Amino acid sequence: MALSGRVALVTGASQGIGRACALKLAAGGVTVALAARSQEKLAELAQQIGSSGGKAVAFPMDVADEEQIKATIKAVISQLGKIDILVNNAGITRDQLVMRMKRADWDAVLNTNLTSAYLCIQQVIGSMLKQRWGRIINITSIFGQMGQAGQANYAASKAGLIGLTMAIAREVGSRSITCNAIAPGFIETAMTSGLGDDLKQNAVKLIPLGRVGAPEDVANAVAFLASDEAAYITGHVLNVNGGMLMG
């Protein structure tokens, strides 16, 4: 897949899916702007990519802060010249049954998972429109498609990303800009590492492929949607869930 010469911004790049996406894109010749809150983890990842012959620059950023998003994206474009690919991956959970869920936990999840994607898209879209090329990829979730008890905030934010994806795809498609979403299923990340073995084993029973996914499974899908080979795919939700949800 031809990705060489492109510039990508990946949010939530310090670990898990975001980290895997950054590594995959960099291996394909993409210059990657790494964005997350942990400056130390970003620096380590940038060094790893550089040692492998790739190019990455760390940009510490909290996606819950609108001014940080605006300043960081301005800095990325100033330093790297453009942003061709945006991967909205940053996300958090604040799980609780809805009857006990605090408003602050609802707001935190919606702001981080959904509002940040809107803000990042808003800041990069002008550059993409001028060059008449762009790839926007939103990382949603299987739970944005089927819901999950105790995760009303998370499921709502991820479902919102799907609607946002389709709206943006319609707005900018005429300028050769695609906007797609990837809906991971059960992926082995820091977010799932704290779950008990019994819960994990029960989850695997629901997956036809018989295994939990890896961050690299999602990163491979991101690299495809970012490529020229996916130029005629937009407004699509690509399931990466081992068959856990079909249809």
C-alpha distance (Angstrom), angle and dihedral (degrees) to the residues before:
residue distance angle dihedral
M1 . . .
A2 3.78 . .
L3 3.80 107.9 .
S4 3.79 102.1 133.9
G5 3.79 114.1 128.0
R6 3.78 95.2 21.7
V7 3.80 124.0 123.0
A8 3.80 120.2 -140.8
L9 3.78 133.5 -170.1
V10 3.80 113.6 -153.1
T11 3.80 119.3 -172.0
G12 3.77 120.6 -154.9
A13 3.80 86.5 26.1
S14 3.79 98.7 149.5
Q15 3.81 97.1 84.2
G16 3.79 147.9 -2.0
I17 3.79 118.5 7.0
G18 3.79 94.4 -2.7
R19 3.79 92.1 53.6
A20 3.80 91.7 48.3
C21 3.81 90.5 49.4
A22 3.80 91.7 51.5
L23 3.80 92.2 50.0
K24 3.81 92.9 47.2
L25 3.81 94.5 48.2
A26 3.80 92.6 45.1
A27 3.80 90.2 51.0
G28 3.80 87.3 56.2
G29 3.79 93.1 55.6
V30 3.80 98.8 -94.0
T31 3.79 119.5 141.4
V32 3.80 103.0 -131.0
A33 3.79 127.4 -150.6
L34 3.79 104.2 -154.6
A35 3.79 114.8 -150.0
A36 3.80 127.8 -175.8
R37 3.79 140.1 111.8
S38 3.82 97.5 -97.5
Q39 3.78 108.7 81.4
E40 3.81 91.1 -177.2
K41 3.81 94.4 55.2
L42 3.79 92.0 44.4
A43 3.80 91.4 51.6
E44 3.82 90.7 50.5
L45 3.81 91.3 50.1
A46 3.80 93.2 46.7
Q47 3.79 89.2 51.8
Q48 3.81 91.6 49.1
I49 3.79 91.8 51.0
G50 3.80 91.0 47.1
S51 3.80 91.7 50.1
S52 3.81 88.5 54.7
G53 3.79 92.4 53.9
G54 3.79 97.2 -98.2
K55 3.77 131.4 115.7
A56 3.79 126.5 -120.4
V57 3.78 135.5 156.0
A58 3.79 124.9 -158.6
F59 3.80 119.1 -130.2
P60 3.83 111.8 179.6
M61 3.80 108.0 -144.0
D62 3.78 139.5 159.1
V63 3.81 106.5 -144.8
A64 3.81 90.1 -156.7
D65 3.82 87.8 69.6
E66 3.81 113.7 76.3
E67 3.79 94.4 -162.1
Q68 3.80 91.5 52.2
I69 3.80 90.1 52.4
K70 3.80 92.1 51.1
A71 3.80 93.8 46.2
T72 3.80 94.7 44.6
I73 3.79 96.3 49.0
K74 3.79 89.8 47.3
A75 3.81 88.2 52.1
V76 3.81 92.8 48.1
I77 3.80 92.6 52.3
S78 3.80 91.3 44.7
Q79 3.81 93.5 49.7
L80 3.81 101.3 35.5
G81 3.80 99.7 28.6
K82 3.80 99.8 -124.2
I83 3.79 147.0 1.6
D84 3.81 114.1 -121.9
I85 3.79 98.4 166.2
L86 3.80 128.6 37.7
V87 3.80 119.5 -169.1
N88 3.80 110.9 -170.3
N89 3.78 100.1 -160.4
A90 3.82 106.7 137.5
G91 3.78 112.4 118.9
I92 3.80 144.8 153.0
T93 3.79 138.1 -169.7
R94 3.80 130.6 -139.6
D95 3.79 100.8 178.1
Q96 3.79 122.5 -161.5
L97 3.79 138.6 129.7
V98 3.79 108.6 -88.0
M99 3.81 93.7 -116.5
R100 3.82 88.6 60.7
M101 3.77 100.0 32.7
K102 3.79 114.1 122.2
R103 3.78 118.6 -132.8
A104 3.80 89.2 -125.3
D105 3.81 90.4 59.2
W106 3.80 91.5 48.5
D107 3.80 91.5 50.2
A108 3.82 94.3 45.2
V109 3.80 93.3 54.2
L110 3.81 95.3 43.6
N111 3.81 92.1 46.8
T112 3.80 94.7 48.4
N113 3.79 99.9 38.3
L114 3.81 103.3 34.4
T115 3.79 114.2 11.4
S116 3.80 91.6 49.7
A117 3.81 90.4 56.5
Y118 3.80 90.9 52.8
L119 3.80 90.8 48.7
C120 3.80 93.9 47.5
I121 3.80 91.7 48.4
Q122 3.80 90.6 48.6
Q123 3.79 91.3 53.0
V124 3.82 97.8 47.0
I125 3.79 100.1 37.6
G126 3.81 96.0 81.3
S127 3.80 91.5 58.3
M128 3.80 92.0 47.0
L129 3.81 92.6 48.6
K130 3.81 91.7 52.8
Q131 3.79 92.9 52.0
R132 3.82 92.0 39.4
W133 3.79 92.9 -133.0
G134 3.77 133.8 88.5
R135 3.76 146.3 139.5
I136 3.81 121.3 -147.1
I137 3.80 115.6 -174.3
N138 3.79 121.2 -177.2
I139 3.80 119.5 -163.5
T140 3.78 106.1 -140.9
S141 3.83 125.9 162.2
I142 3.77 143.6 -117.7
F143 3.81 85.5 -112.8
G144 3.80 89.5 62.0
Q145 3.80 85.5 61.5
M146 3.81 102.3 40.5
G147 3.82 105.3 17.5
Q148 3.77 127.7 -128.2
A149 3.80 130.7 -131.5
G150 3.79 111.6 -112.1
Q151 3.80 92.3 20.9
A152 3.79 104.9 80.2
N153 3.81 90.9 135.9
Y154 3.81 94.7 46.2
A155 3.82 94.4 44.0
A156 3.81 91.3 47.6
S157 3.79 92.1 50.1
K158 3.78 92.9 49.1
A159 3.81 93.1 45.2
G160 3.79 87.2 50.6
L161 3.81 89.5 55.6
I162 3.79 89.3 58.0
G163 3.80 91.9 54.0
L164 3.80 90.6 44.8
T165 3.80 90.1 51.4
M166 3.79 93.2 54.5
A167 3.80 94.1 45.1
I168 3.81 93.3 50.4
A169 3.82 91.1 45.6
R170 3.81 89.2 58.2
E171 3.81 93.7 45.1
V172 3.80 98.8 52.6
G173 3.79 107.0 22.0
S174 3.81 93.2 103.5
R175 3.82 89.1 64.7
S176 3.83 94.9 56.9
I177 3.81 91.2 -101.8
T178 3.78 116.0 135.3
C179 3.77 126.7 -160.9
N180 3.79 119.6 -165.0
A181 3.78 138.5 160.4
I182 3.78 132.0 -138.3
A183 3.79 118.0 -150.7
P184 3.81 110.3 -159.1
G185 3.77 119.9 -161.4
F186 3.81 122.6 -156.9
I187 3.81 104.1 -15.6
E188 3.80 124.5 176.7
T189 3.82 102.8 -117.5
A190 3.79 138.9 130.7
M191 3.81 86.9 -87.5
T192 3.82 91.4 61.1
S193 3.80 99.9 31.3
G194 3.81 92.6 87.9
L195 3.80 93.3 58.9
G196 3.79 117.0 108.3
D197 3.80 122.2 -104.1
D198 3.81 92.1 -114.8
L199 3.80 91.2 56.1
K200 3.79 91.7 48.0
Q201 3.79 92.3 48.9
N202 3.80 91.0 50.0
A203 3.79 90.2 49.4
V204 3.81 91.8 52.6
K205 3.81 89.4 55.1
L206 3.82 87.9 62.8
I207 3.82 93.3 52.6
P208 3.82 114.5 86.4
L209 3.81 92.0 -154.7
G210 3.81 87.6 57.8
R211 3.77 99.6 -131.5
V212 3.78 143.3 82.5
G213 3.80 113.7 -106.4
A214 3.79 126.2 -112.5
P215 3.81 127.0 -134.2
E216 3.79 87.5 -112.6
D217 3.82 89.8 63.4
V218 3.80 88.5 62.2
A219 3.80 93.3 41.2
N220 3.81 90.9 56.1
A221 3.81 89.5 55.4
V222 3.80 91.1 48.2
A223 3.80 91.6 52.2
F224 3.80 90.5 51.7
L225 3.81 94.7 49.2
A226 3.82 89.3 47.3
S227 3.79 92.3 54.7
D228 3.79 133.6 87.8
E229 3.80 88.0 -113.1
A230 3.82 87.9 71.2
A231 3.81 94.5 49.9
Y232 3.82 93.1 119.7
I233 3.80 95.8 49.5
T234 3.79 118.1 90.3
G235 3.78 137.6 143.7
H236 3.80 88.0 25.5
V237 3.80 130.6 137.5
L238 3.80 109.4 -146.5
N239 3.79 112.3 -157.1
V240 3.81 115.0 -142.4
N241 3.78 98.2 177.9
G242 3.79 109.2 114.0
G243 3.79 90.1 -109.2
M244 3.81 94.8 -57.6
L245 3.82 89.2 133.1
M246 3.79 121.8 25.1
G247 3.75 135.0 179.6
